């Protein structure tokens, strides 16, 4: 499977996981925003981070994708992704509640990362 095919699967999985998570968090905290606005903020956060996370190292820092550096790349990349998404949610949905914005960004990112690990294990044939 090519890197671009992996990206397409990753993007679809990210959307499938993070959009419902954003709606779930918004409903749990009784956020008074329309579903369309919540989904729009989530989509913007994903659009700003997902391509950069996958393609910036591919073109600009190929050493980051080396197995020796991959753990650091993931840690820094996922943390930066969560922070960018938190900034988007903070600016568009909860300007007076930065901790809620951080929860939006972190929970969505963590959930899609976990789903990605499960999908990778399933696609690579890992497991029993």
MOSULJO-V573273 format. One record per backbone hydrogen bond with DSSP energy under -0.5 kcal/mol. CO is the residue of the C=O (numbers start at 1). NH is the residue of the N-H. If there is no record, write none. Layout:
BEGIN
co=<CO	CO>
nh=<NH	NH>
END
This chain:
BEGIN
co=<2	3	4	5	6	7	8	9	10	11	12	13	14	15	17	18	19	20	21	22	23	24	25	26	27	31	34	35	36	37	38	39	40	41	42	43	44	45	46	49	50	51	52	52	54	55	56	56	61	62	63	66	66	69	70	71	72	73	74	75	76	77	78	79	80	81	82	83	84	85	86	87	88	89	89	94	97	97	98	99	100	101	102	103	104	105	106	107	108	109	110	111	112	113	114	115	116	117	118	119	120	121	122>
nh=<6	7	8	9	10	11	12	13	14	15	16	17	18	19	21	22	23	24	25	26	27	28	29	31	30	33	38	39	40	41	42	43	44	45	46	47	48	49	50	53	54	55	56	57	58	59	60	61	64	65	66	69	70	73	74	75	76	77	78	79	80	81	82	83	84	85	86	87	88	89	90	91	92	93	94	97	100	101	102	103	104	105	106	107	108	109	110	111	112	113	114	115	116	117	118	119	120	121	122	123	124	126	125>
END
